[in-house]
Amino acid sequence: MRRVLREYLGELKKIDLETAIIIIYSTLILLFVYFLRRTHFILPRDTFMERLIVVGAIYVITPFLLYFVFRHKPKDFGISFGNPRLWLRDVVVFYLLFLIILVIAFKFTNLKNVYPLYRKSTQGLSYFLFFQLIQLWYMLGWEFFFRGFMLFGLERKFGRMAILVQAVPFAIVHFKKPQLEAYGSIFAGIFLGLMGLRARSFLPCFLLHYMIILTADLLGIIL
């Protein structure tokens, strides 16, 4: 028995420690968010908005625990402006492309009955703006977690294959979304990962993703 255990321990020692910690830690955080029950910290009467605020904070704060452990610089996790001239152009070009796709999808599918996710935002401008403010915070945390912490953290070991690694859990957490959106998230995760590495920043991923979500909310109200 001891010999078998020693052999397994020997195999474990061959795994890069930082990479293993990032993957395990990310998985634990995603599971924690999934099983997180109702909280009553900020907006006890509005559970949907409360969850966006709390989960956004989890996505933003928890990666920094490892940031201090590994003593990395902010740019090592994509916290950088990178090359704005490059990625601002990319964001504009791809937003226009996704805008066409969104209009077609909302015209011929049931997405217009799904968005905006916060149904009260259809009741007036104040509700809509409040929702967008909270959603902006949530998307900042979301993109930092996947296209900052995971993508750049795993790039050191996997290189560009980190794009595919982070795209898997990203797609899985879309399992409750409409079927078309869930399947599309596989390719969206790969595309956003490529954009992040190309820009050396998670910011263009955050900006583009939020612009798409904002447009989806507007189309859901208009169409």
N, C-alpha and C positions, 0 to 999 in steps of 0.2 A: 504493500500500500504506500509506504513512504517513497519508494522508488517512483511509483506512478505520479504521486503528488509533486515530487521534485522535477519530474519531466514536464508536467503541466506548468509549474512555476517557471521553469526554464523557457518554455514557449511564450509565456506571458511577458517575460523580461525582454523579448525580442520586439515587442510592440512599443512604438514611440509613445512615451508617457504623456506628453502634452496633447498629442492628437487623440489618444484614448480618452483623456479627461474631457476634452472639448466635445467629443461625440457623446460620451455617457452623460455629461452635464447637460448638454442641449436636449437630449432625450428625456432626462428627468424634468427639465423645465417645461417641455411641451406636455408631458403627462400631467404635471402639476396643474398647468393651466386648464387642461381638459377636465380634470376632476375637481377643479376649484368650484366650491359652492357659492351661494349668494353671499356677498359682503355688504356691510352697512357702514362703510367708512365715510363716504362723501355724499352720495345721492341715494339714500336708503329707499326713497319712493320710486326710483327709476332704475330698476335692476339692469336694464340693457346698457344705459349710459355708464352706470357704475362699473359694470364689467369692462367696458372699453377703457376706462380710466385706469383701473387696477391692473388689467392685463398689459396695457401699454407700459405701465410703470415696471412691471415684472420683466418685460422684454428689454427695457432700457437699462434697468439697474443690475439685474443678475449677472450679465456678462462681465461687468466691471469687477466682480469678485475675483474672477480668474485673471482679469487685466492686471490686478495688483499682485497676484500670486506669481505670474510669469514675468512681471516687470517689463511689459511691452510698452512701446510708444503708442499714442492714439492712432497714428496712421497705420499701425500694424493690424488694426481691426477696421480699416476703411474709414476712420474718422479723419477726413481730410477733404479739402476742396478738389484735390487731384488736378485735372486739367479742364477747367470750366469751359474754355473755348471749344474743346472737343466734345464734351458731353452735353453742353447746352444745345448744340446743333443736333446731336443724336436724339435728345429728348423731344425737340420740336418735330423732327422728321418722323419718329416712331409714334408720337402722339397723334399726328395727323393720320397715320396708317391705322392705328387702333380706333380712331374716331370713326372711320369708315366701317370698320368691323363692328363696332358697337351699334351704330345706327342700323345696320343690316340685322344684327342679332336681336335688337329690341323690336324691330319691325316684324320679325317672323318667328319669334320665340316668346316664351312667357316671362322673360327677364323683366319686362315692364311691370309685372305683378310682384316682383321680388324687391326691386330697388325703388326708393331708398329703403335700407334695412330698418331704419328708425322711422316708423310710420307717422309719428307725430310731426316729422319735418315737412310733411305735406300740408300741415294746418296753418302755416304762416312763415314769414321770413325769419322771425326771431327764432323759431324752433329749428329751421333749416340751418341758420348760421351757427347756432349753438351746437347742433349735431356735427357740423363740419369742423368746428374748432376741436371737439373731442376726437373726431375721426382723424384729424390731422395728427394729433398726439399719438393715437393708436398706431397709425401707419408709420410714423417715425420709429416707434419701438419695434414694430413688425419687421420693417426693412433693415433696421440696424441688427436685429437678431439673426436674420437669414443672410442678408447680403453684406453685413459687416462682420459680426462675431463669427458666424459659422464659415462663411465663404473665405475670408482672409485668414481666419485661424487655421483652417484646413489646407489652405493653399501652400503653406510652408512645407507640408508633407506630400500632398497629392498633386501639387501644381494645378493645371487647368482642370483636372478631373474633379477638383473641389466643386466646380460648377454643378456637376451631376450629383455629387454627394449631398449638397444642400438642397437640391431640387426635389429629392425624394421626400423628405419630411414636409417640405413646403407643399407638395401636391397632396400628401396624405391628410394634412389638416384642412383641406378643402372638401373632405368627404361629405359634409352636410350641405354643400353648395349645390345649385342646379347642375345637372349632369354635364351639360355643355361646358360650363365654367370649370367644373372639377377636372375634366379631361384637358381642358385648355391650360390649367394651372401647371401641368407637367412642362409644357413648352414655355410658358411664361416664366417659370422658375429658372429654366436653362437660359433663356434670353436675358433675364434680369441679372443672373450671375455673370454672364458674359459682359454685360454692360458695366457691372461693378468693377470687374477686373480690368477692363479696358480703360475705365476712368480713374482707377486706383482710388475709388471712393464709393460709399454706399448712397451718397446724396442723390445722384441722378436716378437711381432705382426708386428711392423714396419719392422724389418729385414726380416721376412719370407714373408710378403706381397710384399716387394720390390723385393726380390729374385724371386718370382713367376712372377711378372710383367716383370722383366728383362729377364727372361727365355722366356716368351711369346713373347717379342719383338725379341729375337734372333731366336726363332722358326719361327716367321712370316717372317723373312728374309731368313732363311736357307731352309725351306720346300717349 
